[in-house]
């Protein structure tokens, strides 16, 4: 089952992605509330789409694998960061495709 794992330094909180959309952020009206003070005012959406999930930044800064992100498809093992909160996306069905054999031979 696809899930996100929220880590804010107080132990991991797994959240199964059983709904079509989930709002994550620092405000009390979010589906998944981030507790770290640095997340205040930040929100993003995890949305089910064909082939997996995508993330959509709604407010504040969102980093996907330490790069700024507005909208992106999530891949198994991706990390999201809002302030000091780290979120790991786990979905073995959404693994990155292996590079073709020629690319592997060239060291890519």
C-alpha positions as CSV (number, residue, x, y, z in Angstrom):
1,X,0.0,0.0,0.0
2,X,1.4,3.5,-0.9
3,X,2.2,5.6,2.1
4,X,4.1,8.6,3.3
5,X,6.3,8.5,6.4
6,X,6.5,11.7,8.3
7,X,9.6,12.3,10.5
8,X,9.9,15.4,12.6
9,X,12.5,14.1,15.0
10,X,10.1,12.5,17.3
11,X,9.8,9.1,15.6
12,X,8.2,8.2,12.3
13,X,4.5,8.6,11.6
14,X,3.3,6.4,8.7
15,X,0.2,7.6,6.8
16,X,-1.4,5.2,4.4
17,X,-2.5,6.9,1.1
18,X,-6.0,5.5,1.0
19,X,-7.8,8.6,-0.2
20,X,-7.5,10.3,-3.5
21,X,-6.0,13.5,-2.1
22,X,-4.3,14.4,1.1
23,X,-3.3,17.9,2.2
24,X,-0.1,18.0,4.3
25,X,1.0,21.1,6.2
26,X,1.4,23.2,9.3
27,X,-2.2,24.4,9.7
28,X,-4.8,22.6,11.8
29,X,-7.2,22.1,8.8
30,X,-4.7,19.9,7.0
31,X,-5.4,16.1,6.7
32,X,-1.8,15.5,8.0
33,X,-0.6,18.2,10.3
34,X,3.1,18.9,10.5
35,X,4.1,19.8,14.0
36,X,7.4,21.5,13.6
37,X,7.2,25.3,14.0
38,X,9.1,25.9,10.7
39,X,6.2,24.3,8.8
40,X,3.7,27.1,9.7
41,X,2.1,28.5,6.5
42,X,3.3,25.6,4.3
43,X,1.0,23.2,2.6
44,X,1.2,20.6,-0.2
45,X,-1.2,18.1,-1.7
46,X,-0.5,14.4,-2.4
47,X,-2.9,13.4,-5.1
48,X,-3.6,9.9,-6.5
49,X,-3.1,9.8,-10.3
50,X,-2.8,7.0,-12.8
51,X,0.5,5.2,-12.1
52,X,1.0,6.6,-8.6
53,X,0.9,9.9,-6.9
54,X,1.9,13.5,-7.6
55,X,2.8,16.3,-5.2
56,X,1.5,19.9,-5.7
57,X,2.9,22.8,-3.6
58,X,0.0,24.9,-2.3
59,X,1.8,27.4,0.0
60,X,5.3,28.0,1.3
61,X,8.5,26.2,0.3
62,X,8.5,22.5,-0.7
63,X,11.6,20.5,-1.5
64,X,11.5,17.3,-3.4
65,X,14.8,15.4,-3.0
66,X,16.3,18.7,-1.8
67,X,15.2,20.6,-5.0
68,X,12.5,23.2,-5.1
69,X,9.2,21.7,-6.3
70,X,5.9,23.1,-7.5
71,X,4.4,19.9,-9.1
72,X,5.9,16.5,-9.7
73,X,5.2,12.8,-10.0
74,X,6.4,11.0,-6.9
75,X,8.7,8.0,-7.2
76,X,9.3,5.3,-4.6
77,X,11.9,6.6,-2.1
78,X,11.4,10.3,-2.9
79,X,11.8,12.7,0.1
80,X,9.8,15.8,0.6
81,X,10.9,18.5,3.0
82,X,9.0,21.4,4.5
83,X,11.0,23.3,7.1
84,X,12.5,20.7,9.4
85,X,9.9,18.1,8.6
86,X,11.0,15.2,6.3
87,X,8.4,13.0,4.5
88,X,9.3,9.8,2.7
89,X,7.2,8.5,-0.1
90,X,6.9,4.7,-0.2
91,X,5.2,3.0,-3.1
92,X,7.1,0.0,-4.7
93,X,4.7,0.2,-7.6
94,X,6.1,3.6,-8.5
95,X,9.7,2.7,-8.8
96,X,11.9,4.5,-11.3
97,X,12.5,2.5,-14.4
98,X,16.0,1.1,-14.7
99,X,18.2,2.9,-17.3
100,X,18.5,0.9,-20.5
101,X,21.6,-1.4,-20.7
102,X,23.5,1.0,-23.0
103,X,23.2,3.8,-20.4
104,X,24.3,1.5,-17.6
105,X,27.4,0.5,-19.6
106,X,28.2,4.2,-20.0
107,X,28.0,4.7,-16.2
108,X,24.7,6.7,-16.1
